[in-house]
Amino acid sequence: MTVREFHRARMQTSFIGTIEDEIVLAKTGRTWREWDAILDGWHDTHHDSAATARDLRHEFGISTWWSHTITARYHWVRGLLD
């Protein structure tokens, strides 16, 4: 099993992989699809997870937990985990 396969399998059974869109919308003001679109636009300039999470916090005013959760899920969905 590669590292990427390991992370994908782990994420599928993790809490992050099960958070419903309605919860994300209520807590962050955006849906998973909206966060994915924002991060797609940032992809060329944000290669570091910590920097992405930090910028989400500063630009959108979301909590540390949500900024890291959104970043981790985005990397999982887009297959960017190495």
C-alpha positions as CSV (number, residue, x, y, z in Angstrom):
1,M,0.0,0.0,0.0
2,T,1.4,3.4,-1.0
3,V,1.3,6.4,1.4
4,R,-1.4,8.0,-0.8
5,E,-3.6,4.8,-0.6
6,F,-3.0,4.7,3.2
7,H,-4.2,8.3,3.6
8,R,-7.2,7.8,1.4
9,A,-8.3,4.7,3.3
10,R,-7.8,6.4,6.6
11,M,-9.7,9.6,5.5
12,Q,-12.6,7.5,4.3
13,T,-13.2,6.1,7.7
14,S,-12.3,9.3,9.6
15,F,-14.6,11.9,11.1
16,I,-13.6,14.4,8.4
17,G,-14.9,12.1,5.7
18,T,-18.3,12.0,7.3
19,I,-19.1,15.6,8.0
20,E,-22.3,16.5,6.2
21,D,-22.6,19.5,4.0
22,E,-25.3,21.0,6.2
23,I,-23.0,21.0,9.2
24,V,-20.1,22.7,7.2
25,L,-22.5,25.3,5.9
26,A,-23.9,26.1,9.4
27,K,-20.4,26.3,11.0
28,T,-18.4,28.0,8.1
29,G,-21.0,29.8,6.0
30,R,-20.1,27.6,2.9
31,T,-20.6,24.1,1.6
32,W,-17.9,21.6,0.8
33,R,-18.4,22.4,-2.9
34,E,-17.9,26.1,-2.3
35,W,-14.7,25.4,-0.2
36,D,-13.4,23.1,-2.9
37,A,-13.9,25.9,-5.5
38,I,-12.1,28.4,-3.4
39,L,-9.1,26.0,-2.8
40,D,-9.1,25.1,-6.5
41,G,-8.5,28.8,-7.2
42,W,-5.7,28.8,-4.6
43,H,-4.0,25.6,-5.7
44,D,-1.2,27.1,-7.7
45,T,-0.1,29.4,-4.9
46,H,-0.8,27.2,-1.8
47,H,1.2,24.1,-1.6
48,D,1.6,24.0,2.1
49,S,-1.3,22.7,4.2
50,A,-0.5,24.9,7.2
51,A,-0.3,28.0,5.0
52,T,-3.6,27.2,3.4
53,A,-5.3,26.7,6.7
54,R,-3.8,29.9,8.1
55,D,-5.0,31.9,5.0
56,L,-8.5,30.4,5.3
57,R,-8.7,31.6,8.9
58,H,-7.5,35.1,8.0
59,E,-9.5,35.6,4.9
60,F,-12.8,33.9,5.9
61,G,-12.7,34.2,9.7
62,I,-13.2,30.5,10.4
63,S,-11.8,28.6,13.3
64,T,-8.5,26.8,13.4
65,W,-10.2,23.5,13.5
66,W,-12.4,24.2,10.5
67,S,-9.6,25.7,8.5
68,H,-7.5,22.5,9.0
69,T,-10.5,20.2,8.4
70,I,-11.3,22.0,5.1
71,T,-7.7,21.8,4.0
72,A,-7.3,18.1,4.9
73,R,-10.6,17.2,3.2
74,Y,-9.6,19.1,0.1
75,H,-6.3,17.3,-0.2
76,W,-8.1,14.0,0.3
77,V,-10.8,14.7,-2.3
78,R,-8.3,16.0,-4.9
79,G,-5.8,13.2,-4.3
80,L,-3.0,15.6,-3.2
81,L,-1.9,13.6,-0.2
82,D,1.6,12.2,-0.7
